[in-house]
Amino acid sequence: MAQLLVRDLPEALVLALKERAAANGRSAEAEHRLILEEALRSGRNEFRKRAARLRAGTVGRIQGESADLIREDRDSR
């Protein structure tokens, strides 16, 4: 498995990580891993929500493969 080294963190941030880890019964490393996983997972969820909103906004519009639409337009001339 890969490793990640983060340099030059403010001491207050490291302390907050250790306190959060202790409060959750985990090591600082395990807490850090969980924070990264949650942050990156939420990014995907936000993307999915945004994509769903965009799809909802295109209801009723012409849909299909772009190549087919271009061919149809070209052939109609």
N, C-alpha and C positions, 0 to 999 in steps of 0.2 A: 504494500500500500504506500502511497505517496506521503511525503511529509511537507509541512508548511512552516516556515520560520518567519515570524513577524518581528521586525526590529523597531527600535525607537518608540515603543509605546509609552505614553505617559504613565507614571507610577500610579496615579489615581485610577486609571483604567484597569491596570493589572489588579489592583486591590479590589475594585468593584467586581471583576471577574471572579476572583477568589471568594469573595463574600457571597456572590450569587451561587457559585458552585457549592459552597458549604451549606447554604440554605436549602439547596436541592439535593443534598447528599451525593454529590458527584465530585470528581476531581476537576481541577481547573481545565485540564486538557479535554475531558469529556464534555464539560460545559461549553468550552470554546467550539468543539466539534458540533454540538447541538445548535448553538447560535448560528454558525455558518450554514448548517443544513436548513434551518428554519428561514433564514434570510433568503437563501437561494430558491427554496421551494416557493416562498410567497411571490417571488418574481415571476415564476411560471404561472402561478394561479392568477396573478394580475394580468398577465398576457392573455390567458384563456378568457378572462372576464372581458377584456377589451376586444378580443376577437369576436366574442359572442355579441357584443354591442354593435360592432361593425357589420356582422352578418345580419343582425336584426334590422339595421338601417338600409340594407340593400334588398329587402324583401320586395318582390314585384319587378325588379329590374331584370334586364336581359342577363341570362346566365349561360355559361357553357365554356367549352375550351376556347381559348383565344384564337388558336389556329383555325378552328371551325368557323368562328365568327368573322375572321378576316377573309377566309375563303368565300364565305357566303356574301359578304359585302363586295368583294372583287368580282364574283360571278354575276352579281345583280347589275353591274354597269354595262 
